[in-house]
Amino acid sequence: MDSSLEQYIAAIKAIDNHAHPLLQVATGTPPDTDSDALPLDALPPMTLPTRLRAEHPDWVSAMRDTKARAFKSPSEALDFAGIDVMLANRISMGPGLAPPRFLWVSFVDALMLPLDGKLESARTPDTRSLYALETKLLHRYMHDLGVAKLPATLDDYVKTIVTPTLERQRRNGAVAVKFEAAYLRALDFDDPDPGIAKLVYSRFASGGTPGRAEYKALQDYLFRVIAREAGRLGMSVHIHCTDIAGSFYSVRGSDPYLLESAFNDSTLRATKFVIIHGGWPLVTHTLSLMSKGNVYADISMTGMVAEPRELANTLRMWLNEYPDRVLFGTDAFDGGKDQSWQAGALIATNSARRALGLALTGMMRDGVITRERAEQLARMVLRENALALYGLGGGKAPG
C-alpha cells in the first residue's frame, strides 16, 4: 500500500453504515436485549467463516486491545476505532447511544408478518424460533400505538399500524429501516396483486393459518408498502443480503439478484435502498444492481469475513463504476464474552481501511486515477457518501 495514502485513509473519521452496538448499562441491571430483532443465539449450532470465529488471531488481538482501554462509554469505543458516527440497528435506542454519534436504524420485518406464521416457521430448524420473535415485536409495536388487535382489512392495517409505526420511528430519530427477511424467506419480493393480498389478509386476520403462497403474496405487498412509506418519510431501506448465518440459511434465497423486481418498481424510485453486507460473496450481482439510481451497497461484515486483499478487489470493481454508491460499515455485534461489539468495530474498520488503501493504490499505479482522486474516493467511501445519503451536515459526495 502507498504509505502516504495509508496515512491519509487512517485519518478519515468514518461513518459506519451498519452495526449493532449495545447500551451503556450499569452493573447488576438487566442485559440489553434490543440490539437485534432476530438474535441468532437461539439457532442450532452453525459453522462460521474462519475470520468470524472468536479464536481467530484478529479477534484475540482486538479483544485484548479493547479490554485494555476499559471504555467508559460507547462513544469512546467509536473514537478508538476511528468512527465518527455509527448507525445502530436496534429495536430501540437508550443510554449511551444518542445522536450525533449514534443514529437509529429500526427493524420492520414484523410489520410484514401480521398473520399466523406456523407454516412459515416450520420451513427449517432455524426459522422455528425466528417467526415467534417477529410476532412478539409486532405486538410491541401495536402496544406502543395503543392498538389491541389487528384491524379487519388490509387497508386499515396499513393505516392504523404500518404507517403510524414508521412515522413514530422517524419522529424518534430513525434515519433508515432494516429488513432481515433473508433469515425468514427468500428475497424475491414479487410485484403482487393487491386484490389477492387484501383477500388473504381479511380471511386470516382474525384467525387461521394462510398457505405459503398466500402469505407470500401478502408479504410481497407489505414489503412494497413499507419501502414506499419509508421513502416518503425520508428513511432509507436496508436489506440484509449475504450468505451468513445459520446452518439452514437459504444461500440461494439471499442472492442480490432476487431484489431486482423490487428495485425496478417505479413507485419505489423515491426510496433509497442499501444492500447490507454488499451481497457478499455475490458482489458482481450487487454491482449490476447499483446501476439502479437508488441502490447502494455497504461493506459491513465483509471486513470481518474477507481478507483485505479480497475485499480490495471488490472495492476496486465497485469504485470503478459506481463510486458514489459504496458505503463503509462494520456490522459490529455482540458475540458474548469473547466477541464484543467494540472489538468487532475495530477489526472491521482496520480491515476496511487496509482494503480500501490496497484498492486505491492499485488504481493509482495502473494509471486509472490520480492521487487526488484516490483521496477523494477514500473520503467518499468512508464518509461522504453516507453524508449525502442520510443528509448529515448538508454533505454531498461528488460522483
Residue pairs with C-beta under 8 A, 6 or more apart in sequence:
1 354
1 357
1 358
1 361
2 357
2 360
2 361
2 364
5 357
5 360
5 361
5 364
5 371
5 374
5 375
5 378
6 357
8 375
8 378
9 353
9 356
9 357
9 360
9 378
9 382
10 82
10 353
12 82
12 378
12 379
12 382
12 383
13 82
13 83
13 84
13 383
14 82
14 83
14 84
14 328
14 349
14 382
14 383
15 83
15 84
15 85
15 86
15 87
15 327
15 328
15 382
15 383
15 386
15 387
15 392
16 78
16 83
16 85
16 86
16 87
16 300
16 328
16 329
16 330
16 332
16 345
16 349
17 87
17 274
17 276
17 298
17 300
17 327
17 328
17 329
17 386
18 87
18 89
18 105
18 238
18 276
18 277
18 298
18 300
18 301
18 329
18 330
18 331
19 86
19 87
19 88
19 89
19 300
19 329
19 330
19 331
19 332
19 333
19 341
19 344
19 345
20 35
20 36
20 88
20 89
20 90
20 331
20 332
20 333
20 334
20 341
21 35
21 74
21 77
21 86
21 88
21 90
21 97
21 102
21 332
21 341
21 345
22 32
22 35
22 74
22 334
22 341
23 32
23 34
23 35
23 74
23 94
23 95
23 96
23 97
24 73
24 74
24 95
24 96
24 97
25 31
25 32
25 95
32 94
32 334
33 39
34 90
34 91
34 92
34 94
35 89
35 90
35 91
35 333
35 334
35 341
36 89
36 90
36 91
36 107
36 333
37 91
37 107
37 109
37 110
37 133
37 134
37 137
37 178
37 180
38 109
38 130
38 133
38 134
38 180
38 183
38 184
39 133
40 46
40 245
40 246
42 129
42 130
43 125
43 126
43 129
43 245
43 246
43 247
44 125
44 126
44 246
44 247
44 248
45 247
46 245
46 246
46 247
47 247
48 244
48 245
49 244
49 305
50 56
51 58
51 304
51 305
51 306
51 307
52 244
52 304
52 305
53 59
54 60
54 335
54 336
54 338
54 339
58 304
58 347
58 351
59 338
59 339
59 343
59 347
62 343
62 344
62 346
62 347
63 338
63 339
63 340
63 343
65 343
65 346
66 77
66 80
66 340
66 342
66 343
66 346
69 76
69 77
69 80
71 77
71 80
71 342
73 96
74 96
74 97
74 101
74 102
75 96
75 101
75 102
77 341
77 342
77 345
78 84
78 85
78 86
78 101
78 345
80 342
80 346
81 330
81 342
81 345
81 346
81 349
81 350
82 349
82 353
83 330
83 345
83 349
84 101
84 383
85 100
85 101
85 102
85 103
85 386
85 392
86 101
86 102
86 103
86 330
86 332
86 345
87 102
87 103
87 104
87 105
87 175
87 176
87 329
88 97
88 102
88 103
88 104
88 105
89 105
89 107
89 178
89 238
90 97
90 104
90 105
90 106
90 107
91 106
91 107
91 137
91 140
93 102
93 104
93 172
93 173
96 102
99 173
103 173
103 175
103 390
104 169
104 172
104 173
104 174
104 175
105 174
105 175
105 176
105 177
105 178
105 238
106 169
106 174
106 176
106 177
106 178
107 137
107 177
107 178
107 180
108 165
108 166
108 177
108 178
108 179
108 226
108 230
109 134
109 179
109 180
109 181
109 184
110 134
110 135
110 137
110 138
110 141
111 138
111 141
111 161
111 162
111 165
111 166
111 222
111 226
112 179
112 181
112 219
112 222
112 223
112 226
113 120
113 131
113 134
113 135
113 138
113 184
113 219
114 138
114 150
114 157
114 161
114 201
114 205
114 218
114 222
115 200
115 201
115 204
115 205
115 209
115 210
115 215
115 218
116 204
116 207
116 208
116 209
116 210
117 131
117 134
117 135
117 209
117 215
118 209
119 209
119 210
119 211
119 212
119 215
120 127
120 131
120 184
120 185
120 212
120 215
121 127
121 128
121 130
121 131
121 132
122 128
123 185
124 248
125 247
125 248
126 183
126 246
126 247
126 248
126 249
127 183
127 184
127 248
130 183
130 184
131 184
134 184
141 161
141 165
142 148
142 161
144 165
144 168
145 160
145 161
145 164
145 165
145 168
147 160
147 161
150 157
150 161
150 205
150 206
151 157
151 159
151 160
151 161
151 205
152 202
152 205
152 206
153 198
153 201
153 202
153 205
154 197
154 198
154 201
154 202
154 218
154 221
155 198
157 201
157 205
158 222
158 225
162 222
162 225
162 226
162 229
163 229
166 177
166 226
166 229
166 230
166 233
166 235
167 233
169 177
169 235
170 233
170 234
170 235
174 235
175 235
175 236
175 390
176 230
176 235
176 236
176 237
176 238
176 274
176 390
177 226
177 230
177 235
177 236
177 237
177 238
178 238
178 239
178 240
178 276
179 223
179 237
179 238
179 239
179 240
180 240
181 187
181 223
181 239
181 240
182 239
182 240
182 241
182 242
182 249
182 250
182 253
182 254
183 240
183 246
183 249
185 216
185 219
185 253
186 250
186 252
186 253
186 254
186 258
187 239
187 241
187 253
187 254
187 255
187 256
187 258
187 259
188 253
188 258
188 261
189 219
189 220
189 223
189 224
189 258
189 259
189 261
189 262
190 216
190 220
190 261
191 220
191 224
191 261
191 265
192 217
192 218
192 220
192 221
192 224
193 217
194 221
196 214
196 217
197 217
197 218
197 220
197 221
197 222
200 210
200 214
200 215
200 217
200 218
201 218
203 210
204 210
204 214
210 218
223 262
224 262
224 265
224 267
224 268
226 237
227 237
227 262
227 268
227 271
227 273
228 267
228 268
228 270
228 271
230 236
230 237
230 271
231 237
231 268
231 270
231 271
231 272
232 270
234 391
236 271
236 272
236 273
236 274
236 296
236 389
236 390
237 271
237 272
237 273
237 274
238 273
238 274
238 276
239 259
239 273
239 274
239 275
239 276
240 254
240 276
240 277
241 254
241 256
241 259
241 275
241 276
241 277
241 278
241 279
241 286
242 254
242 276
242 277
242 278
242 279
242 280
242 281
242 301
243 249
243 251
243 254
243 280
243 281
243 282
244 277
244 301
244 305
254 279
255 279
255 282
255 285
256 275
256 279
256 282
256 285
256 286
256 289
257 282
257 285
257 288
257 289
259 273
259 275
259 289
260 289
262 268
262 273
263 273
263 289
263 292
263 294
263 295
264 292
268 294
269 293
269 294
270 294
271 294
272 294
272 295
272 296
272 389
273 292
273 294
273 295
273 296
274 295
274 296
274 297
274 298
274 327
274 389
275 286
275 289
275 295
275 296
275 297
275 298
276 298
276 300
276 329
277 298
277 299
277 300
277 301
277 302
277 329
277 331
278 286
278 297
278 298
278 299
278 300
278 302
278 314
279 285
279 286
279 289
279 297
280 301
280 302
280 305
280 306
280 314
283 314
283 317
283 318
284 317
286 297
286 318
287 317
287 318
287 321
287 322
289 295
289 297
290 296
290 297
290 318
290 321
290 322
290 325
291 322
295 325
296 325
296 326
296 327
296 385
296 389
297 318
297 325
297 326
297 327
298 326
298 327
298 328
298 329
299 311
299 314
299 315
299 326
299 327
299 328
299 329
299 352
299 355
300 329
300 330
300 331
300 348
301 329
301 330
301 331
301 348
302 311
302 314
302 352
303 311
303 330
303 347
303 348
303 349
303 350
303 351
303 352
303 355
304 330
304 331
304 344
304 347
304 348
304 351
306 314
306 351
306 355
308 351
308 354
308 355
308 358
309 355
309 358
310 355
311 351
311 352
311 355
312 354
312 355
312 356
312 358
312 359
312 362
313 359
315 326
315 355
315 356
315 359
315 381
316 359
316 362
316 363
318 325
318 326
319 326
319 359
319 360
319 363
319 377
319 381
320 363
320 368
323 377
323 380
323 381
323 399
324 380
324 385
324 388
324 397
324 398
324 399
325 385
326 380
326 381
326 385
327 381
327 385
327 386
327 389
328 352
328 381
328 382
328 383
328 386
329 348
330 344
330 345
330 348
330 349
330 352
331 344
331 348
332 341
332 342
332 344
332 345
332 348
333 339
333 341
333 344
334 340
334 341
335 344
352 382
353 382
356 378
356 381
356 382
357 378
360 369
360 374
360 377
360 378
361 374
363 369
363 374
364 370
364 371
364 374
369 377
376 398
380 397
380 398
383 395
384 395
384 396
384 397
384 398
385 397
386 392
387 393
387 394
387 395
387 396
387 397
388 395
388 396
388 397
